[in-house]
């Protein structure tokens, strides 16, 4: 269910004083640019492991300043966004917690949630020490790096908020942040999120990679827009996708099994010359895909 809170226009006054974004890549850089262009934070700090990249991001105007050491995090920081790869988010949050003010809201942009919630359970539950709210802005691209970041990346997109064991005030504040960047928000448990995204995000990437992987070199010259559009997401960073798929292994396997069954139905219809069943399978996909565009309009 969509949040009852509407998508916010750019706030009249900043929602946050200092936003720290760890991982100034495509998503982290877009968070910084969107927050800057929509006046969501007064000051935006980039954080990461590579000084050269952070300095370049500052030079490009993506961030206002940067730091490497958690001890350098400004004391007025009131929002920390972990935009690291999913297998590093928990470690990043644990590393910076001692340096964050007690009232600092912590969120992330990770594509999977159950493993992260389990890793941080001792810090974020009812007895926890930080207000961590899991977030997944469903937006991105097939190119990495802040050079490809955009202040409009999140506009009109959906962000999943996982409110598991978090006080309502922190959840509302997280929703307002993403809505101020132009997103709609929906609440799901971490388990619900991972099961849904296994089919809507992770399975498509595997399917695209599999399709691209069976293309012989000599047939590349006759690939049209259908093949290219269907396999486009396979161009995403493979190392990043290994960590995403492994952190959501069981739901992804279940989704792959369902796809295998569906492909098996197509194989059977063609083998047995069952035109009626073949038509029904194609029409079912046609109707479901058209419904997506209707729902977005």
Backbone as numpy.savetxt, mean C-alpha at the origin, in Angstrom:
# Nx Ny Nz CAx CAy CAz Cx Cy Cz
-16.94 -1.68 4.69 -17.79 -0.48 4.69 -16.91 0.76 4.69
-17.26 1.73 3.85 -16.51 2.97 3.81 -16.67 3.72 5.13
-15.63 4.48 5.48 -15.71 5.29 6.68 -16.82 6.32 6.54
-17.44 6.66 7.65 -18.46 7.70 7.65 -17.85 9.07 7.42
-16.54 9.19 7.68 -15.89 10.48 7.49 -15.70 10.74 6.00
-16.03 11.93 5.51 -15.86 12.23 4.09 -14.41 12.46 3.73
-14.11 12.32 2.46 -12.79 12.70 1.99 -12.60 14.19 2.23
-11.49 14.55 2.86 -11.27 15.94 3.22 -10.58 16.71 2.10
-10.94 17.95 1.95 -10.18 18.83 1.08 -8.94 19.25 1.86
-8.03 19.97 1.22 -6.83 20.43 1.92 -7.24 21.22 3.15
-6.72 20.86 4.34 -7.14 21.53 5.56 -6.73 23.00 5.59
-7.54 23.81 6.26 -7.24 25.24 6.37 -5.97 25.46 7.18
-5.78 24.63 8.20 -4.55 24.66 8.99 -3.99 23.24 9.02
-2.67 23.09 9.11 -2.08 21.75 9.09 -2.63 20.86 10.20
-2.85 19.59 9.87 -3.31 18.62 10.86 -2.18 18.20 11.79
-0.95 18.29 11.29 0.21 17.86 12.06 1.31 18.92 11.99
2.09 18.96 13.05 3.22 19.89 13.06 4.38 19.31 12.24
4.84 18.12 12.65 5.99 17.51 11.98 5.68 16.07 11.59
5.79 15.80 10.31 5.59 14.46 9.76 6.95 13.88 9.41
7.24 12.70 9.94 8.46 11.98 9.58 8.08 10.79 8.72
8.67 10.71 7.54 8.41 9.60 6.61 9.68 8.76 6.50
9.60 7.52 6.96 10.75 6.62 6.83 10.60 5.84 5.53
11.57 6.04 4.64 11.52 5.39 3.33 10.95 6.32 2.28
11.80 7.17 1.73 11.33 8.18 0.77 11.48 7.63 -0.65
10.65 6.62 -0.95 10.62 6.04 -2.28 9.37 6.50 -3.02
8.79 5.62 -3.81 7.58 5.98 -4.54 6.44 6.33 -3.60
6.12 5.43 -2.66 5.01 5.69 -1.75 5.37 6.73 -0.70
6.53 6.57 -0.06 6.93 7.54 0.96 7.10 8.93 0.38
7.68 9.00 -0.81 7.83 10.29 -1.46 6.50 10.91 -1.83
5.56 10.07 -2.24 4.22 10.58 -2.58 3.48 11.05 -1.33
3.67 10.35 -0.21 3.09 10.81 1.06 3.62 12.20 1.38
4.94 12.36 1.26 5.55 13.66 1.56 5.04 14.75 0.62
5.01 14.47 -0.67 4.56 15.48 -1.64 3.10 15.83 -1.45
2.26 14.82 -1.20 0.84 15.08 -1.00 0.60 15.87 0.27
1.32 15.51 1.33 1.17 16.24 2.60 1.64 17.68 2.46
2.68 17.87 1.65 3.20 19.22 1.44 2.24 20.05 0.59
1.78 19.49 -0.51 0.93 20.26 -1.43 -0.44 20.56 -0.83
-0.90 19.71 0.09 -2.21 19.90 0.69 -2.13 20.47 2.11
-0.93 20.90 2.48 -0.71 21.58 3.77 -1.20 20.75 4.95
-0.86 19.46 4.91 -1.28 18.55 5.98 -0.31 18.59 7.15
0.95 18.96 6.90 1.95 19.06 7.96 2.79 20.31 7.73
3.23 20.92 8.83 4.06 22.13 8.71 5.46 21.82 8.21
6.00 20.69 8.66 7.38 20.34 8.30 7.44 18.85 8.03
8.13 18.47 6.96 8.20 17.06 6.56 9.65 16.60 6.55
9.91 15.58 7.35 11.26 15.05 7.52 11.34 13.68 6.85
12.36 13.49 6.04 12.60 12.18 5.44 13.60 11.42 6.29
13.43 10.12 6.34 14.33 9.28 7.14 14.60 8.00 6.37
15.80 7.45 6.54 16.15 6.23 5.84 17.58 5.84 6.14
18.12 4.97 5.29 19.47 4.46 5.52 20.52 5.08 4.62
20.09 5.76 3.56 21.04 6.26 2.56 21.01 7.79 2.50
22.06 8.39 3.03 22.13 9.86 3.10 22.04 10.48 1.71
22.69 9.86 0.73 22.70 10.44 -0.61 21.29 10.54 -1.18
20.50 9.51 -0.99 19.13 9.52 -1.51 18.27 10.55 -0.78
18.45 10.64 0.53 17.68 11.61 1.30 18.05 13.03 0.91
19.35 13.27 0.71 19.79 14.60 0.29 19.22 14.95 -1.08
19.18 13.96 -1.97 18.61 14.20 -3.30 17.12 14.49 -3.22
16.42 13.80 -2.31 14.99 14.03 -2.14 14.73 15.43 -1.59
15.60 15.88 -0.69 15.46 17.25 -0.18 15.74 18.26 -1.29
16.77 18.00 -2.07 17.11 18.90 -3.17 15.98 18.99 -4.19
15.25 17.88 -4.37 14.14 17.85 -5.32 12.87 18.46 -4.74
12.90 18.83 -3.47 11.73 19.45 -2.85 10.70 18.47 -2.34
11.06 17.19 -2.28 10.12 16.18 -1.79 9.96 16.28 -0.28
11.06 16.52 0.42 11.06 16.66 1.88 11.73 17.97 2.26
11.47 18.41 3.49 12.06 19.67 3.96 13.43 19.45 4.59
13.59 18.32 5.26 14.86 17.99 5.90 14.93 16.47 6.03
16.05 15.97 6.55 16.17 14.52 6.68 17.07 14.17 7.85
16.98 12.92 8.27 17.85 12.42 9.32 18.05 10.92 9.14
19.11 10.40 9.72 19.42 8.98 9.67 19.23 8.35 11.04
19.73 9.03 12.05 19.70 8.54 13.42 18.36 8.87 14.08
17.71 7.88 14.71 16.46 8.17 15.42 16.60 9.28 16.45
17.78 9.44 17.00 18.00 10.49 17.99 17.83 11.88 17.38
17.88 11.97 16.06 17.73 13.25 15.37 16.27 13.57 15.02
15.36 12.67 15.33 13.94 12.93 15.05 13.49 14.14 15.86
12.88 15.14 15.23 12.47 16.35 15.95 11.52 16.03 17.11
11.70 16.69 18.25 10.86 16.41 19.42 9.40 16.77 19.22
9.10 17.61 18.23 7.71 18.00 17.97 7.01 17.08 16.97
7.66 15.98 16.60 7.06 15.03 15.66 5.75 14.48 16.21
4.68 14.61 15.44 3.39 14.07 15.90 2.78 13.06 14.93
3.51 12.74 13.83 3.09 11.66 12.94 4.32 11.02 12.33
4.39 9.69 12.44 5.49 8.92 11.85 4.88 7.90 10.90
5.31 7.94 9.64 4.80 7.01 8.63 5.94 6.10 8.18
5.79 4.81 8.42 6.80 3.83 7.99 6.47 3.37 6.58
7.30 3.79 5.62 7.09 3.44 4.22 8.20 2.53 3.72
8.70 1.69 4.62 9.73 0.71 4.27 9.08 -0.53 3.66
9.87 -1.43 3.06 9.32 -2.71 2.60 8.66 -3.45 3.76
7.67 -4.29 3.46 6.87 -4.90 4.52 7.70 -5.72 5.51
8.79 -6.32 5.06 9.59 -7.14 5.97 10.49 -6.32 6.87
10.49 -4.99 6.70 11.32 -4.13 7.53 10.51 -3.18 8.40
9.21 -3.10 8.19 8.41 -2.09 8.90 8.46 -2.28 10.40
8.26 -3.51 10.88 8.26 -3.75 12.33 9.60 -3.35 12.95
10.70 -3.70 12.29 12.01 -3.34 12.81 12.23 -1.84 12.84
11.76 -1.15 11.81 11.88 0.31 11.77 11.12 0.94 12.93
9.90 0.49 13.15 9.08 1.07 14.22 9.72 0.81 15.58
10.22 -0.40 15.80 10.88 -0.69 17.08 12.12 0.18 17.27
12.81 0.45 16.18 14.03 1.25 16.26 13.76 2.70 16.64
12.66 3.25 16.13 12.41 4.68 16.35 11.57 4.98 17.59
10.89 3.98 18.13 9.97 4.23 19.24 10.60 4.99 20.40
11.81 4.63 20.83 12.40 5.36 21.96 12.59 6.86 21.69
12.66 7.24 20.41 12.91 8.64 20.06 11.63 9.42 19.78
10.49 8.75 19.72 9.24 9.43 19.38 8.56 9.99 20.62
7.97 11.17 20.51 7.19 11.73 21.63 6.04 10.79 21.98
5.60 10.85 23.22 4.57 9.93 23.70 3.27 10.04 22.92
2.96 11.23 22.41 1.68 11.44 21.72 1.79 11.28 20.20
2.92 10.79 19.72 3.13 10.67 18.27 2.33 9.50 17.71
1.55 9.76 16.69 0.80 8.72 15.99 1.74 8.01 15.03
1.64 6.68 14.97 2.49 5.88 14.10 1.61 5.07 13.15
1.94 5.12 11.87 1.21 4.31 10.89 2.19 3.83 9.83
1.68 3.13 8.83 2.56 2.55 7.80 1.83 2.55 6.47
2.49 2.03 5.44 1.87 1.91 4.12 1.96 0.48 3.61
2.19 -0.47 4.50 2.46 -1.85 4.11 1.31 -2.56 3.43
1.65 -3.49 2.54 0.66 -4.22 1.76 0.08 -5.43 2.48
0.68 -5.82 3.61 0.13 -6.91 4.42 0.10 -6.46 5.87
-0.81 -7.05 6.64 -1.06 -6.52 7.97 -0.98 -7.53 9.12
-1.34 -8.79 8.92 -1.36 -9.75 10.03 0.02 -9.95 10.62
1.01 -10.19 9.78 2.36 -10.44 10.27 2.90 -9.22 11.01
2.62 -8.03 10.51 3.06 -6.80 11.17 2.39 -6.64 12.52
1.08 -6.85 12.57 0.36 -6.71 13.83 0.88 -7.70 14.87
1.19 -8.91 14.44 1.73 -9.92 15.35 3.11 -9.51 15.86
3.93 -8.97 14.97 5.29 -8.56 15.33 5.31 -7.43 16.34
4.29 -6.57 16.29 4.25 -5.39 17.16 3.24 -5.53 18.29
2.72 -6.74 18.51 1.64 -6.92 19.49 2.02 -6.44 20.88
3.26 -6.62 21.28 3.66 -6.22 22.63 3.76 -4.71 22.79
3.78 -3.99 21.68 3.92 -2.53 21.74 2.62 -1.79 21.46
1.69 -2.44 20.80 0.54 -1.71 20.27 -0.81 -2.12 20.82
-0.88 -3.14 21.64 -2.16 -3.58 22.17 -2.66 -2.66 23.27
-3.61 -3.17 24.05 -4.20 -2.35 25.12 -3.16 -1.96 26.16
-2.15 -2.81 26.33 -1.08 -2.51 27.27 0.13 -1.89 26.56
-0.03 -1.57 25.30 1.08 -1.07 24.50 1.49 0.35 24.85
2.59 0.76 24.23 3.17 2.06 24.54 3.03 3.07 23.41
2.57 2.64 22.23 2.45 3.58 21.12 1.10 3.45 20.44
0.57 4.56 19.92 -0.66 4.49 19.14 -0.34 4.13 17.69
-0.23 2.83 17.39 0.05 2.38 16.03 -1.24 1.96 15.36
-1.50 2.52 14.19 -2.67 2.18 13.40 -2.19 1.71 12.03
-2.44 0.46 11.70 -2.03 -0.07 10.41 -2.80 0.58 9.27
-2.08 0.97 8.22 -2.71 1.59 7.04 -2.17 0.94 5.77
-3.03 0.87 4.78 -2.59 0.42 3.46 -3.24 1.28 2.39
-2.55 2.34 1.96 -3.06 3.13 0.83 -2.92 2.31 -0.45
-4.05 2.00 -1.06 -4.02 1.14 -2.25 -3.73 2.01 -3.47
-2.46 2.24 -3.67 -1.97 3.09 -4.76 -0.52 2.71 -4.99
-0.02 3.02 -6.14 1.37 2.69 -6.42 1.65 2.77 -7.90
2.69 2.08 -8.32 3.09 2.08 -9.72 4.13 1.02 -9.95
4.59 0.91 -11.18 5.58 -0.12 -11.49 7.00 0.43 -11.52
7.19 1.67 -11.08 8.52 2.27 -11.00 8.81 2.66 -9.56
10.05 2.47 -9.14 10.44 2.74 -7.76 11.19 4.06 -7.67
11.26 4.60 -6.44 12.05 5.81 -6.20 11.21 7.07 -6.12
11.70 8.04 -5.35 10.97 9.30 -5.19 10.88 10.09 -6.49
11.76 9.76 -7.44 11.70 10.45 -8.73 10.36 10.22 -9.43
9.69 9.16 -9.08 8.39 8.83 -9.69 7.23 9.13 -8.75
7.53 9.74 -7.61 6.48 10.07 -6.64 5.60 11.19 -7.19
4.36 11.24 -6.70 3.41 12.25 -7.17 2.52 12.70 -6.02
2.24 13.98 -5.98 1.34 14.51 -4.95 -0.09 14.07 -5.18
-0.40 13.57 -6.37 -1.76 13.12 -6.71 -1.92 11.60 -6.68
-0.90 10.89 -6.23 -0.94 9.43 -6.29 -2.13 8.84 -5.54
-2.51 9.49 -4.43 -3.56 8.93 -3.57 -4.95 9.48 -3.87
-5.03 10.45 -4.76 -6.29 11.14 -5.02 -7.38 10.18 -5.51
-8.48 10.11 -4.76 -9.61 9.28 -5.15 -9.42 7.79 -4.92
-8.28 7.41 -4.36 -8.01 5.99 -4.09 -8.54 5.60 -2.71
-8.43 4.31 -2.41 -8.91 3.80 -1.12 -7.74 3.45 -0.22
-7.86 3.80 1.05 -6.87 3.42 2.05 -7.56 2.53 3.08
-7.01 1.35 3.31 -7.56 0.45 4.33 -6.92 0.79 5.68
-7.77 0.96 6.68 -7.32 1.23 8.04 -7.63 0.00 8.88
-6.64 -0.49 9.63 -6.83 -1.67 10.48 -6.86 -1.22 11.94
-8.05 -1.15 12.54 -8.20 -0.58 13.88 -8.02 -1.60 15.01
-7.46 -2.76 14.72 -7.35 -3.82 15.71 -6.67 -3.33 16.99
-7.37 -3.41 18.11 -6.81 -3.11 19.44 -6.22 -1.71 19.54
-6.83 -0.75 18.87 -6.34 0.63 18.90 -7.45 1.55 19.39
-7.08 2.56 20.17 -8.09 3.49 20.67 -8.71 4.25 19.50
-9.99 4.56 19.62 -10.74 5.18 18.54 -10.15 6.51 18.11
-9.65 7.29 19.06 -9.11 8.60 18.71 -7.93 8.49 17.75
-7.09 7.47 17.93 -5.95 7.27 17.04 -6.41 6.83 15.65
-7.44 5.99 15.62 -7.98 5.53 14.34 -8.56 6.71 13.56
-9.34 7.53 14.25 -9.95 8.70 13.60 -8.88 9.65 13.07
-7.83 9.84 13.84 -6.75 10.74 13.42 -6.05 10.19 12.18
-5.87 8.88 12.14 -5.25 8.25 10.97 -6.14 8.39 9.75
-7.44 8.19 9.93 -8.38 8.35 8.83 -8.34 9.78 8.29
-8.31 10.74 9.18 -8.29 12.14 8.74 -7.03 12.45 7.94
-5.93 11.85 8.34 -4.68 12.07 7.60 -4.81 11.60 6.16
-5.23 10.35 5.96 -5.33 9.82 4.60 -6.41 10.52 3.79
-7.49 10.88 4.45 -8.55 11.61 3.75 -8.06 12.99 3.31
-7.21 13.61 4.12 -6.66 14.91 3.76 -5.73 14.81 2.56
-5.20 13.60 2.31 -4.37 13.39 1.11 -5.22 13.05 -0.11
-6.55 13.03 0.08 -7.46 12.80 -1.04 -8.04 11.41 -1.12
-7.81 10.58 -0.09 -8.24 9.19 -0.15 -9.59 8.97 0.54
-10.26 7.90 0.14 -11.38 7.37 0.89 -10.82 6.31 1.83
-11.44 6.12 2.99 -10.93 5.12 3.92 -11.99 4.06 4.20
-11.50 2.86 4.42 -12.36 1.74 4.79 -11.67 0.99 5.93
-12.45 0.57 6.91 -11.89 -0.16 8.04 -12.04 -1.67 7.83
-10.95 -2.39 8.09 -10.96 -3.85 8.02 -10.02 -4.36 9.10
-10.31 -5.54 9.62 -9.35 -6.17 10.52 -8.12 -6.57 9.71
-7.01 -6.80 10.39 -5.79 -7.21 9.69 -6.02 -8.50 8.91
-6.76 -9.43 9.50 -7.04 -10.70 8.83 -7.90 -10.49 7.58
-8.95 -9.69 7.72 -9.82 -9.41 6.57 -9.03 -8.74 5.45
-8.16 -7.79 5.83 -7.35 -7.09 4.85 -6.49 -8.06 4.05
-5.76 -8.92 4.75 -4.83 -9.80 4.07 -5.55 -10.81 3.18
-6.71 -11.28 3.62 -7.47 -12.22 2.80 -7.99 -11.53 1.53
-8.47 -10.31 1.68 -9.00 -9.58 0.52 -7.89 -9.19 -0.45
-6.79 -8.64 0.08 -5.72 -8.16 -0.79 -4.97 -9.30 -1.47
-5.04 -10.49 -0.90 -4.43 -11.64 -1.57 -5.03 -11.82 -2.96
-6.34 -11.56 -3.07 -7.03 -11.71 -4.35 -6.97 -10.45 -5.19
-7.14 -9.29 -4.56 -7.26 -8.05 -5.34 -5.93 -7.41 -5.70
-4.84 -7.79 -5.02 -3.55 -7.15 -5.28 -2.43 -8.16 -5.50
-2.29 -9.11 -4.60 -1.15 -10.01 -4.65 -1.29 -11.06 -5.75
-2.48 -11.63 -5.89 -2.73 -12.58 -6.98 -2.52 -11.96 -8.36
-3.04 -10.75 -8.62 -2.80 -10.14 -9.94 -1.32 -10.00 -10.27
-0.49 -9.71 -9.26 0.94 -9.57 -9.55 1.54 -10.92 -9.94
1.18 -11.96 -9.21 1.68 -13.30 -9.54 1.20 -13.71 -10.93
-0.08 -13.46 -11.22 -0.64 -13.82 -12.52 0.06 -13.07 -13.64
0.33 -11.79 -13.41 1.02 -10.98 -14.43 2.44 -11.50 -14.65
3.12 -11.84 -13.55 4.48 -12.37 -13.67 4.49 -13.71 -14.41
3.49 -14.55 -14.11 3.41 -15.85 -14.77 3.14 -15.68 -16.27
2.24 -14.76 -16.60 1.92 -14.52 -18.01 3.14 -13.99 -18.76
3.81 -13.01 -18.17 5.00 -12.45 -18.82 6.10 -13.50 -18.94
6.15 -14.39 -17.95 7.22 -15.39 -17.92 7.11 -16.46 -18.99
5.93 -16.67 -19.56 5.79 -17.72 -20.58 5.91 -17.18 -22.01
6.18 -15.88 -22.15 6.27 -15.30 -23.49 7.61 -15.62 -24.14
7.62 -16.36 -25.25 8.88 -16.62 -25.96 9.42 -15.33 -26.58
10.73 -15.25 -26.69 11.36 -14.06 -27.27 10.82 -13.76 -28.67
10.63 -14.80 -29.46 10.25 -14.58 -30.86 8.81 -14.08 -31.01
8.02 -14.14 -29.94 6.64 -13.66 -30.02 6.46 -12.25 -29.48
7.52 -11.65 -28.99 7.40 -10.30 -28.43 6.90 -9.30 -29.46
7.29 -9.50 -30.71 6.93 -8.54 -31.76 5.43 -8.52 -32.03
4.72 -9.58 -31.63 3.27 -9.62 -31.89 2.45 -9.46 -30.61
3.06 -8.95 -29.55 2.28 -8.67 -28.34 1.53 -7.35 -28.52
0.25 -7.37 -28.22 -0.57 -6.16 -28.32 -0.85 -5.56 -26.96
-1.78 -4.61 -26.94 -2.10 -3.92 -25.69 -2.70 -4.87 -24.66
-3.42 -5.90 -25.10 -4.01 -6.84 -24.16 -2.96 -7.53 -23.32
-1.92 -8.03 -23.97 -0.84 -8.70 -23.23 -0.09 -7.70 -22.36
0.21 -6.55 -22.92 0.98 -5.56 -22.18 0.20 -5.02 -20.98
-1.09 -4.74 -21.16 -1.90 -4.24 -20.04 -2.04 -5.29 -18.95
-2.28 -6.53 -19.35 -2.49 -7.60 -18.39 -1.23 -7.92 -17.59
-0.07 -7.77 -18.21 1.19 -8.13 -17.55 1.94 -6.92 -16.99
1.36 -5.72 -17.09 2.09 -4.51 -16.70 2.63 -4.55 -15.27
1.82 -5.00 -14.32 2.26 -4.93 -12.92 3.44 -5.85 -12.63
3.74 -6.77 -13.54 4.90 -7.63 -13.34 6.20 -6.84 -13.35
6.16 -5.60 -13.81 7.37 -4.76 -13.85 7.72 -4.19 -12.49
6.87 -4.40 -11.47 7.17 -3.91 -10.13 8.42 -4.57 -9.58
9.08 -3.94 -8.60 10.33 -4.47 -8.04 10.15 -5.88 -7.47
10.85 -6.85 -8.03 10.67 -8.25 -7.64 11.06 -8.51 -6.18
12.14 -7.87 -5.71 12.57 -8.08 -4.33 11.49 -7.64 -3.35
10.85 -6.52 -3.65 9.77 -6.02 -2.81 8.61 -7.00 -2.79
8.30 -7.58 -3.94 7.16 -8.48 -4.03 7.42 -9.83 -3.37
8.66 -10.25 -3.30 8.96 -11.47 -2.55 8.55 -11.31 -1.10
8.89 -10.18 -0.49 8.55 -9.96 0.92 7.05 -9.83 1.11
6.35 -9.20 0.15 4.89 -9.07 0.25 4.24 -10.45 0.19
4.61 -11.24 -0.79 3.99 -12.55 -0.97 4.30 -13.49 0.19
5.53 -13.46 0.67 5.89 -14.35 1.77 5.22 -13.95 3.08
4.93 -12.67 3.25 4.28 -12.24 4.49 2.77 -12.49 4.46
2.25 -12.92 3.32 0.81 -13.23 3.20 0.64 -14.58 2.50
1.52 -15.50 2.84 1.66 -16.75 2.09 0.36 -17.55 1.98
-0.29 -17.84 3.10 -1.46 -18.73 3.06 -2.63 -18.15 2.26
-3.02 -16.87 2.49 -4.11 -16.32 1.67 -3.76 -16.26 0.18
-2.50 -15.99 -0.14 -2.11 -15.94 -1.56 -2.21 -17.33 -2.18
-1.76 -18.33 -1.46 -1.86 -19.71 -1.97 -3.32 -20.08 -2.21
-4.20 -19.71 -1.28 -5.63 -20.00 -1.45 -6.19 -19.29 -2.68
-5.77 -18.05 -2.90 -6.23 -17.32 -4.08 -5.70 -17.95 -5.36
-4.45 -18.39 -5.33 -3.88 -19.06 -6.50 -4.62 -20.36 -6.81
-5.02 -21.07 -5.77 -5.78 -22.31 -5.98 -7.12 -22.02 -6.65
-7.77 -20.93 -6.23 -9.05 -20.57 -6.86 -8.85 -20.19 -8.33
-7.77 -19.45 -8.60 -7.48 -19.09 -9.99 -7.16 -20.34 -10.81
-6.43 -21.27 -10.20 -6.10 -22.52 -10.90 -7.38 -23.28 -11.26
-8.33 -23.30 -10.33 -9.61 -23.97 -10.60 -10.35 -23.27 -11.75
-10.31 -21.93 -11.74 -11.00 -21.18 -12.80 -10.34 -21.43 -14.15
-9.02 -21.43 -14.18 -8.31 -21.73 -15.43 -8.60 -23.17 -15.87
-8.72 -24.06 -14.89 -9.05 -25.45 -15.21 -10.41 -25.57 -15.87
-11.35 -24.73 -15.45 -12.68 -24.73 -16.07 -12.60 -24.29 -17.52
-11.75 -23.31 -17.81 -11.55 -22.88 -19.20 -10.91 -24.02 -20.02
-9.92 -24.67 -19.44 -9.26 -25.77 -20.13 -10.27 -26.87 -20.47
-11.10 -27.22 -19.50 -12.08 -28.28 -19.70 -13.10 -27.90 -20.78
-13.56 -26.64 -20.75 -14.54 -26.19 -21.74 -13.97 -26.26 -23.15
-12.69 -25.91 -23.29 -12.07 -25.95 -24.61 -11.79 -27.39 -25.05
-11.33 -28.22 -24.12 -11.04 -29.61 -24.47 -12.28 -30.36 -24.93
-13.41 -30.06 -24.29 -14.65 -30.79 -24.58 -15.53 -30.07 -25.59
-15.01 -28.96 -26.14 -15.77 -28.18 -27.12 -17.12 -27.74 -26.56
-17.11 -27.35 -25.27 -18.33 -26.92 -24.58 -18.50 -25.41 -24.75
-19.06 -25.00 -25.87 -19.20 -23.57 -26.17 -20.08 -22.86 -25.15
-21.11 -23.54 -24.67 -22.03 -22.92 -23.71 -21.30 -22.57 -22.41
-20.53 -23.50 -21.89 -19.80 -23.25 -20.65 -18.70 -22.21 -20.87
-18.05 -22.26 -22.01 -17.01 -21.28 -22.32 -17.59 -19.88 -22.35
-18.75 -19.73 -22.98 -19.42 -18.43 -23.03 -19.79 -17.96 -21.63
-20.30 -18.85 -20.80 -20.69 -18.48 -19.44 -19.48 -18.02 -18.63
-18.37 -18.70 -18.78 -17.16 -18.31 -18.06 -16.68 -16.92 -18.50
-16.68 -16.68 -19.80 -16.25 -15.38 -20.32 -17.22 -14.28 -19.90
-18.50 -14.56 -19.96 -19.50 -13.55 -19.59 -19.43 -13.21 -18.10
-19.16 -14.22 -17.27 -19.05 -13.97 -15.83 -17.91 -12.99 -15.56
-16.78 -13.19 -16.24 -15.66 -12.27 -16.09 -15.96 -10.90 -16.65
-16.62 -10.86 -17.79 -16.99 -9.59 -18.42 -17.88 -8.76 -17.50
-18.90 -9.40 -16.95 -19.85 -8.69 -16.08 -19.17 -8.18 -14.82
-18.34 -9.04 -14.20 -17.67 -8.62 -12.96 -16.70 -7.47 -13.22
-15.99 -7.52 -14.33 -15.03 -6.45 -14.62 -15.74 -5.14 -14.93
-16.85 -5.18 -15.67 -17.61 -3.96 -15.96 -18.18 -3.37 -14.68
-18.53 -4.22 -13.72 -19.09 -3.75 -12.46 -18.09 -2.89 -11.70
-16.81 -3.20 -11.83 -15.78 -2.39 -11.17 -15.84 -0.95 -11.64
-15.98 -0.74 -12.94 -16.03 0.62 -13.48 -17.32 1.33 -13.08
-18.42 0.58 -13.00 -19.69 1.18 -12.57 -19.59 1.64 -11.12
-18.98 0.82 -10.27 -18.85 1.16 -8.85 -17.98 2.38 -8.64
-17.00 2.61 -9.53 -16.10 3.74 -9.39 -16.69 5.03 -9.94
-17.71 4.92 -10.77 -18.28 6.11 -11.41 -19.26 6.83 -10.48
